[in-house]
C-alpha cells in the first residue's frame, strides 16, 4: 500500500498537470475565437466559388481548359493531406490520417499509385515511417499562415497535374461542424467535376467577359487556391476546437483523480492513526498487567 508521502506526491503532480491542461484549454479557446471568425467569414465565399465552378464545368466543353479534362486512364493520384504539427488534440490527427490511409489503400487496391503532399508534422511523420510516397512536406506552418501559404501548397499540388504526372488531385482536411464534431472531408480538386444536374429549379447561365478561354485561365488557378485556403481555415479551426475539448476533458479527469487520491489519503491516514491508537492501548494494557 502506498504511503501518505507517496499519495501526497501524486496529488501534487496531478495538481500541476491540471494547471497545465487548464492553461492549454484557455490558449486553445483564445486561438479558436480568431480562427473560427476567419473560417465563418470565408466559408460562404468558398462554397459559392465551388458551386459556380462546378456549374461552369457542366456548361463548357472539357477542352476549354486542362483543369476540366477527365483523363481516359487514371494511373497516378496526388493527395494533399492537412494535419496538425502538434498532438494533445484528441483523435483529431488520427481521424485525418486514417481517412488518408483508407483512401490510399483503396486506390492501391485498384492498381493506382498515390503520392502525398503533407501539410503538418503528424501526417508527414506517420506516412514517412510507413515508407509512403511523400513528394512534399510542410511543417511549422499552422502558427501563422496566410493566403500565400495556401498558394504555395496549391501550386505544388497542381504542378504534377499540369505536367501530366498525375491525373487526379484530392484534398483531405477536417471540416468544422461544431465544438464537439470535426469531420474529415475528402474533396477532389482536379479535374473540376461538373455539378449534378437538379431535376427541378432554374438553371444558371454565365456570360463570360473577357472571352471564355482567357476568363478560365484567370479563374481556375484562383479556384484551387481558394479551395486549399478554405481547407486551411477549416482544419485550423477544427484543431483548436479538438484541443480545447481534449484539454477540458483532461482538466476534469485531473479533478476527479485528485478527489479519488484524497479519499485514499484520508483512508490511509485514518488507518495509520487507528494503528497508533491500538499500539498505545496495547502498551497501556501491558503495563497494567
N, C-alpha and C positions, 0 to 999 in steps of 0.2 A: 504494500500500500504506500502511496506517495506521502511524503512528509508535508507538514504545514509550510515549510520553506519552499519546497518544490511547487506546491499549489499556488502560493503567493507569487512565485516567479512566473508561472504560467499565466496567472491573471494579469500581471503587469505586461507580459508580452502581448496578450490579446488586446489589452487597452491601447498599446502603441499601434498595433495593426488596425484597430478600429479608427484611430485618429488619422492614419494614412488613407484608409479607404473612404472616410468621410471627406477628407480634403480632395481626393481624386474625384469623388462624386460632385463636389462643388465646382471643380475646374471643368469637368465634362459638361455640367449644366450651363456654365457660362459660355463655353465654346458652342454648345448646342444651339443657344439662342441666336447667335450670329449666323451659324451655318444654316439653320432652319429658315431664317429670314431670307437669305440669299437663294436658297433652293425653292422656296414657295414663290418668290418673285420671278424666277427663271423658268419654272415648270410649265406655266401656260404657254410661254413663247416656244419652248422646245416641242411641246405637244402639237401646237398649231403648225410649226415648221415641218414636223414629221408627217402630219396629215396632208399638208399641201404637197410635199414632195411625192408621197405615195399616190396622191391623186394625179399629179402630173405624169408619174411613171406609167399610169394606166391610159394616158391620153396621147402619148407621143410614141414614135417608133423607137424601139430599143437602140437602133443605130444612131439616134440623136446624140447620145453621149456614152462613153465607155462604162460609166457607172450604172447604166441601165441594162447592159448586155448580160444575159444569163449564159454562162459557159455551157456548151453542149456536154462536156465531160469534166466533172469536178474531181481533181486529184489531190489538191493541197488546200488547206484552210488555215487562215490566220485567226487566232483568238486573242483578244485583248482582255486581260483579267485584272480587275481592280480589287485589291485587298488593302489591309492596313499595314503600317510599319510596326505597330506595337500590339501586344496582346492585352490581357485583362479587360476584355470586352465580351465575355461570354462565348457563345458559339458563332459570333459574327464572322470571323475569318474562316472557320471550318465549314460553315454553310456555303460560302462562296467557293472555297477550294473543292468541296465535294461536288458542287454543281459543275465546275470546270472539269473535274476528273471524270465524272459520269459522261459529260459531253465528249471528252477526248476518247474515252474507251468506246463509246458508241460509234464515233466516226472511224476509229481504227478498226473496229469490227466490220465496218462497211468497206474496208480497204483504202481509207483516205489517210493522208498524212497531215498532222496538225502541228503548227508552230505557235509559240506563245510570245506575247508581249505582256510582261508582268509589271504592273504599277503597284508597288507595295512590297515590303520586305517579306511578309509572311507567305504570300503566294509564290514569290520568286524562290525563297529558300525551300519550300515544300517540293516544288517540281524540280528544283536543281538536285535535291537529294535523290530523286527518283529518275534522274538522267533524262528528263524530258527535253524536247527540242525548244529551248528558250532563245529566241532571236535577240530580244532586248529586255533589259530590266531597269526599272526606275525605282529608286528608294529615296527616303527623306524628302518626299515631295508634299506630304499632307500638312506639314506645319504651316506653310504659306504657299499657296498655289493660286494661279490666276488663269485667265483665258489663254495666255501664251503657252502655258504648260500643256493645256489640252490640245493646242495646235501642234505642238511638238510631238505628242503621242499620236495624234491623228495622222500626221504626216508620215511617221514611222510605220503606222499600220497600213496606210493606203499605198505606200511605195511598192511593196511586192505585188499588190493587186494591179497597179498601173503597169508594172513591168511584166506581168503575166506569170509571175512565180506562183501566185495563189489565185484561186478562182472565187473564193468567198471570204468575207471578213465578218467576225462576230465580236460582240462586246458583252461581258458579264460584269454586272455591278449590283449593289444592294439597293433596292428601292425602299424608300422610307414610307411606311404606311402610317404608323403611329409610334408612340413611345415603346410599346410592347412588341410590335411586329416590324421587322425589317426583312423583306423578302428578296432573295436573289433573283435577278432577272437576266434573261438571255435575249439579246437584240441582234438582229442581222443588220450590219451597217452597209455592206456591199455584197452583191449588187442591190440597188434600191428596188424593193419589191413593190409592185402595183397594189393599190388598196383593193380590198374585196368589195365588189360592187354590191350595193344595197338594193333590195327589191323595191323599196319604197323611198320616197323623198326625192327632191330635185337634185340634179347633178350640177356640179360647178364647172364653169368654163373659164379658162385663163387666156388672156390676151397678152402676148409677150412683147415687150418693148424694152430694149433693143431686140434684134432678131433672136429666134429661138436658140440657135447654137451658141451665140455669144452670151445669152442670158443663162443658159445651163452651165457653161464654163465658169461663170461667175458664181452661180448659186450653189452648185453641188459640193464643191470643196468646203464651203462655209457650212453646209448642212452637216457634213461629217464632223467638223469642228464643234458645232453646236451640240450634236448628239454625245460626243465624248465629254464635253464640258458639263453637260447635263448629268452624265454618269458620275463625273467627279463630285458634283454637288450632292447628288442623292447618296453616294457612297460615304462621303464625309459626314453628312447629317446622320446617316444610319450608324456609323461608327461611334459618334459621340453619344447617341441615344443608347446604343448597346452597352457602352462603357458606363454610362450613368446608371443604367438599370443594374448592371453587374456589381458595381461598387455599392449601390444602395442595398442590394441583397447581401453583399459581404458584410456591410456595416450591421445589418440586422442579425446576421449569423454570429458576429462577434459579440453583440449584446446578449444573445441567448447563451453563448458559450460562457460569458462572464457570470451570468446568473447560475448556470449549472456548476461551474467551478466554485462559486461562492457557497453553494449548498454543500458541495463536497468538502470544502474547507471548514465550514461550520460543523459538519458531522465529525470530521477528523479532530477538530479542536474539542468538541464535546466528549469524544471518546478518550482523548488524552486527559481531560480534566477528570472524567469518571475513573480512569485508571489510577491517577494520582490520589484521588479520594479513597479508592479501595486500598491502596498501599498504606495510606495514613491510618485508616480504620483498622487494617490488619495489624499494623505495628502497635497501635494503641491496645488492641485486644491481646496481643502477645505480651505487652508489658504488664497488663492486669493479671494474666495467667502466671 
